[in-house]
Amino acid sequence: MTGKPETVEERKAAVLIKFRKYKLVEKEEYEGVIAYTVKIPKTKEKVIVWCVLNGATVGIAALTYLQKIMNQKEIERAIVLTEGRYTHAVKQRVKQKKITLMPKTFPVFEIFNHELVPEHQILGLKDREQILSHYKVHPHQMPHVKSIDPVVLAIGAKVGDVLKITRKSSTAGEHVTYRYVVV
């Protein structure tokens, strides 16, 4: 990203873009909003990271404005970051859209720099099936991790994904465990 982020929302966007390995295409400023257009390297799909500044509440009007921008740019997905809150109507409306509302608890710092946070990786379909058949389990029988966990949000895992977690251990060297992402 260009320049040093100035607001909390910009710092959260920087963390999100870095850990999801998005490629920044464009940064634009609107009234009370900073929008980052990013590209997902694997799918080449474009996403808008919409940063609502000054702890403003995100209501229907803000969501309508975001959808207008998405239509103009022909972008189907968006991620909304704010230090404010989301109205109930917005939470209900985004269920039908491809818009993700990030909780205000999303980390402002690089969470993986902490020594107690192990490496997390989303398993691909082939690796997932190998692990499930090796341990002879169904995903729901694995240990769970909530979809609102800060690390899960940072790497972009979705409900139903299986995560590989690699911890450094003084006695075992490395310890690998798996978690199933749930609501």
N, C-alpha and C positions, 0 to 999 in steps of 0.2 A: 504494500500500500504506500501511497505517496504521502510524505510529511508525517509529522507526529500527531496522533489523534488528540483532539482537545477536549472532547466531552466524554462522559461515561459511555454513552451509546456508541460513539466512534471507537472507543477502546474495546467494547464488547464486539463490535463488528470486525475489528482487526483480529481478535482472538478467534472468532467464528470462521473467518475467511482463511486464516492460517491453518487451523486444525482440520478443516474439511478439505484443504488443499484446492480451494477455488482459485481461479485466475481472475484478477481484477480487470474488467473491460473499461469501466467508466465510473467516475464519481460526479454526482450532480447535487446541487443544493436547491431546495424548494423552500417555501415559507414554513419554517419550523421543522424541516425534515432534511436529512442528508440521505441520499440514495446511492448505493453501490450496485452497479450492474456487474455480475460475476458470471463466469462460465465454469460448469462442472467438467473437469478434464475427461472423465470416463465417458460421459454421455453427450458432451458438447452442448448440453442444455443450458440456457441462460436463466438466471435467477436474480431477483432484486432483493437486496438486503436494505430494508427500509428503517432508518433510525429516526424515531420521533423524539425530538429534543426537549429539554427543560422539564422532564417528568410530566409531560402532558398526557391527559387521558385520551386513549384511542377509542373513538366512537364511530358510529356509522358514517358520518361525513368524512372522516379521515380514511376509512376503509374504502369508501366510494371513490375518493381521490386516488388512492393507491391503485384500485382496479382500472381507473381511467388511464393512468400512466402505463400499467401493464398492457392494456389493450393497444395503446399508441405504439409501444415498443415491441409488441407481439411476444410478450413473455408470459408464460403460464404459471410460474411459481414465484412465491415471495416469502421472505422471512421478516417479521416485524420485531424490532427491538425498542424498548422504552423503559425508562425508570418509573414511568407512571403506571396507570392501571388500564385494563381493558374492560369495556362495558360488557354486560351480559349479552346484549344483542350482537356485538362483534364476535364474542366467543361462539355463539350459535351459528352465525353466518359463515364463519371460516370453515366450519365442518364440511360444507358443501364445496368449498373452493380449495385450491392448492396453495393455501396461505398458512404459514406456521407462525404462531404467536409464541415468542420466547419469553419465559418467565423473567421477572425482574431480578431473580436470584442467579441468572446466568452470570458466570464469572467474568470479571473485568480484567483478570490477570491470566497469565499463561499457566493454566492448571497443571500441566505435565512437568513443569519445572520443579515442582515440589517433590522431595524425596519419598514421600509416602504415597504418591499417586503412581501406580504402575502403568506400564504400556497397555493400551487397549486397542484392539483391532477387530473390525467387523469381518466375520468370515464370509467368503463367497459361497455360492450354492454347493459347489463340488466339495469344498473343505467341510462345510456344515454337514453334508450327508455322510462323509467319511467319519466324522467325530460321532455322529448319532449312531451309525452302524457299529463302530468300534466299541462304544460303551453300551450298546443295545438299549437305548433309551429314546423316548419321544422328547421333543423340545420342552414341553411343559413339565417334564420330570427333572429337568436340570435346575440348578440354583438360579434364582431370579435376580434381575436388577431392574429398577423402575425406569421408565422412559423419561422421567423428569430429573434423573440423576445428572449432576453437572457435567460429568465426563461423557455420558451418553449423549447429552445435548451437544457438547463440543465436537464430538466426532460425527454426529449426524445419524446415529443409529435409530432405527424405527422399531415399533412394536413388532415382535416376531423374529427379529435378527438374533443371531448368536454371536457373542463376543468372546474373543480369545484374550485373556488377561495374563500377561507375563510379569511376574514379580521377581525381583532380585532377592536372593536369600543367602545369608552368610553360611548356612550349613548345606543347602541343596544346590547352590549356584543359581539356578533359575527354577521357578515353580510356575507351571502353566495350569490355568483353570479356565473354565468356560461358564458363561452366564447367558441366560435367555432373557431378552428384553420384554417386559410386560408393562401394562398400563400403569 
